[in-house]
Amino acid sequence: MEKLEVVRSAAASLEAGRPVELVVLAATRGPSARGAGAWLVVNEGGACAGTVGGSAIEALAIRTARELLAAKRSCLASYDLGGRAGETGAACTTVCDLVYLYFDSDKLEFYKQLEKSLVERIDCELYVDLSCLNGARARGAEPRRGASASASIDGSPTIRLQAAGTARAEDPEGLLGAAAYVERLCPEGRAYIMGCGHVGRALAPVLARAGFSVVVCDNRADALEDAGLPEGMERRLVDYGDLSGTCAIGARDLVVCCTSSHGSDYAVVEQALAVAPAYLGCMGSPKKTAHFKERLARAGASPELVERLHMPVGVPIACETPAEIAISIAAEMIDVRRTVLMPRP
């Protein structure tokens, strides 16, 4: 996932004794390429990881981050990007609030905790105290940039990880004057691919590249060993008839069923549906779909639960090859992630 790349890049710099500037897109008003929660890290050498939207806003962010990094300061800045009076000349009227956070090696342990939370998909929040940044801002001051900005401080403000739901997020309409920035980090859990056949193998790298935490599962050891999956991707040998011992599927997880038989497909669907994951999709023809839904209803599944099953799986495009089907499935899962699990304010 993108945030994990940012965190690992920052941690590597901090381990080498080089400070970094983390840039967080904290709020937007109007259309923007990225919503609140996009991260970018800049190190002393000018290398970057992540993105807050690319194009002109990113160029502004990187330039400001380098200046703040050199001065060892943190800052809160608001950018008016659109219209004639805007800072980029963009056609759309958009305002973005960016929080610049300076970190030196003293914060390495925090980044290790952050990395652990992202890898293990722990449902938690990033809390950044903005009171010192907003307190430093002179009343009515012009929104100057960089180390000379009125809303800047030496070092970094208080930042911590806390359990999800601990604090209420501030108004997304702007953070100038707000007490804190709160971001839920892992609203989604893991993406389980049940079946390491042609479609499962094609889907795994697509989902991983899109930022999902992928777990590939199969009841055939040789299928997992011979899968040609990305290096380091988690693989689990499972019993499709009883997933409880190997896959603790929960409400935040996403499940795709593409096993080698209709029987194992149904076994997975029935077990997963019982815990109502955030997404459950299964490959199948219209006839297979009707059969599964009728069988689930006979087994006592409520109509509301059955309706949550994405079957046939994927967005309805003209696809045939495993690679094409994988794109269709990934597109549907991305839509669920963005509209259900982590919608923009």
WONOR-V834788 format. One record per residue. SS is DSSP state (~ for helix, > for strand, _ for the rest). Layout:
ss: <SS/SS>
This chain:
ss: <_/~/~/~/~/~/~/~/~/~/~/~/~/~/~/_/_/_/_/>/>/>/>/>/>/>/>/>/>/_/_/_/_/_/_/_/_/_/>/>/>/>/>/_/_/_/_/>/>/>/_/_/_/_/~/~/~/~/~/~/~/~/~/~/~/~/~/~/~/~/~/_/>/>/>/>/>/>/>/>/_/>/_/_/_/_/_/_/_/>/_/_/_/_/>/>/>/>/>/>/>/>/>/_/~/~/~/~/~/~/~/~/~/~/~/~/~/~/~/_/_/_/_/>/>/>/>/>/>/_/~/~/~/~/~/~/_/_/_/_/_/_/_/_/_/~/~/~/_/_/_/>/>/>/_/_/_/_/>/>/>/>/>/_/_/_/_/_/_/_/_/_/_/_/_/_/_/_/_/>/>/>/>/>/_/_/_/_/_/>/>/>/>/>/_/_/_/~/~/~/~/~/~/~/~/~/~/~/~/_/_/_/>/>/>/>/>/>/_/_/~/~/~/~/~/_/_/_/_/_/_/_/_/>/>/>/>/_/_/_/_/_/_/_/_/_/_/_/_/_/_/_/_/>/>/>/>/_/_/_/_/~/~/~/~/~/~/~/~/~/~/~/~/~/_/_/_/_/>/>/>/>/_/_/_/~/~/~/~/~/~/~/~/~/~/~/~/~/_/_/_/_/~/~/~/~/~/_/>/>/_/_/_/_/_/_/_/_/_/_/_/~/~/~/~/~/~/~/~/~/~/~/~/~/~/~/~/~/~/~/~/_/_/_/_>
